[in-house]
């Protein structure tokens, strides 16, 4: 049974959300580069140190759901039912994430990200980190070492599926098209993994 967060945790989460919401509003109103951490802190009525206790960098204010995104993807692997196939579980999660990130009001945020070198660089590093976490989860599911190339490749395909679908004219159709290719690659990966396990057992 999940234990509900205590008062202190709820207060911290509310402060974090308030800072993130304030920062995003200021960035969209004045431009990302024109707004500093001190501006965000003053507008949110918190100390600068409080901002940095919740967000390690200014860029993280824009990607405040970074950790949640990463956790949802890994849990799609580790939290699925024993008889649930892996790739459909990941497809379902990516579809949900794409739907969320292409909803009303999302376009100006992504336009801001695309126009900022700092935000594009941060997003790229974030995607690599998410891919590594997902690859580790997939490898564990197959009983393979975390650095297995096939698992890292599948993970990168899944992460790229989100970015490509988000930019497509029909995001849901793009997810379906991309995951049909990922499914084919996954079948090869599973066959190779089975062969590797069989060889090591002899």
N, C-alpha and C positions, 0 to 999 in steps of 0.2 A: 504493500500500500504506500502511495506517495504521501510524504509528510508535507503539509502546506507550509509555505515560508513563514517565518516569524515576523514580528513587527519590524525589527531592525532590517531584515532582508527586504521587506516590502518598501520600507522607506528609502533604502539604497537604490532599489530598482526604480522607484518613482523619481528620485533625483537624477538618476542616469538618463531616464527617458526625457525628463524635462530639459536637461542640457542638450541632448541630441536633437530634440524637436526645435529648441531655440536656435541652435546652430544652423540647422537646415533652413529654417525660415530666414535667418540673416544672410546665409549664403545665396539663397535664391533671390532675395530682395536686392542685395548689394554686390553680388559676385563673390565667388569663393576666395579669390586672391585678396580682395579688399577687406575681408573680415579677419580679425585676429582672435587668438584665444582670449585675450583680455576683453574684447568686445562681447564674446559669447558669455564669459563669466559675469560681466556686468549686467547683461540683459537677462540672464537666468537667475541673477541675484545669488550667486555663489562665489566662493573664492577661486582664484586661478588654480590653486593646489587641488581643490575639489574636482575641477574639470580633469586634471591630469591623473587623479586617483581613479577615475572611471575610464578615461581614454588616453592611451599612450602617446597619441599623436593627433595633430589637427585633422589629418586625413581620416582617421578612425571615426570621427564625428559623422562623416557622411556614410560610412559603412558600419553603422552601429549594430546591425544584425549579423555581422560577420560570424561570430561564434555560433549563433543559432543556425545559420546556414550550414556551417561545417558539421555541427552536431546532427542536424536532420539527415544529412547525407550518410554519415557513418551509421546512424541508427536505422536507416533504411536497409542496411546490410545486417547489422548485429541484432536488430530488434524484430526482424520478420519471423513469421511462423516457420517451423522446421520444413514444412512441405511447400513453402512459397518460393518460387523461382527468384533469383537475384535480380536479373535485368528488368523484369516487369516492376519489381518493387522500386528500383531506382528510377525507372521511367515515370512512375506515379509521383514520386517525390519531386522530380525535376519539373513535371507538368504543374504541380502545385506551386512551386517556387517561381516558375515563369509567369503563371497566372497572377501571382501576387505582385511581381515586379514589372508587370505591364499594365497594371490597373490604372484607374483614373489618377491623374496627378503625377504619374511616374516619369512621363516624357521629359519635363524640365530638369529633373534630377539627373537622368542619364545624359541629357545634353550638356549639363554642367560638368559631369565627369569626363565626357568625351573632349571637352574644350580645355581641360586642365591637365597639363603634363604630370603634375604631382599626383593627381587622383588616378590617372591612367597607370602610372607606375605602381602606386599602392594596390590598385585592383589586380594588376598582373602578379605581384608578389602574393597577394591573398589567394588568387586562383591556384598558384603553384602549391601553396600550403594546404589548401583544401584537397587538391589532387593527391598529395602525399598521404594525408590522413585517410582518404578514401581507399587508396591503394593498400595501405596497411590493413584496413578492415577487410578488404576483398581477399588479400593474401592469407589472412588468418582464417577466413571462411573456407579457403581451399587447402589449408594446412601447408602453405608455402612460406618461404622467407619474405619479410616485408618489402625487400628491394627487388623482388622478381619483376623483370622487365614487362612481362605480359600483363601483370596486375596494374603496374604503373601506367601502362598504355591505355588499358580499359578505363582506369580512373580519369585520365586526362581527357579521353573521349567524352566521358559523362560531364565533366566540368565544362568542356568546350560546348557541349550540347546546350547548356543553359545560356551561354553568351550568344551562340548562333541563333537559337530560337527567339531569344529576347529581341533581336534585331530584325527578325523576319516579319514579312507582311502578315503571315498567318502563323503565329507562334506555336499553336497546338499541332498544326499540320507539320511544322518543322520538327517538333519533338518526335512525332511518330516516324518521320522519314529518317532522322538521325539515329533513332534507337533501333530501327530495323537493321541498320548497318552495324551498330554496336552489338546487337544480338548475334549477328553472323560472326563477328570477331570473337565474341564470348564463347561460342561453340568451339572454335579453334583453340582458345585458351584453355577451356575445360579439358579438351582432348589431350593437349600437351601436358597439362597438370596431372592427369590420370596416368599418362605414360611415364612422367617423371617419378611419381610415387611408386609405380610398379617396378621401375628400374631400381630404385633405391631399396626396395624391399627384397630384391633378389640377392 
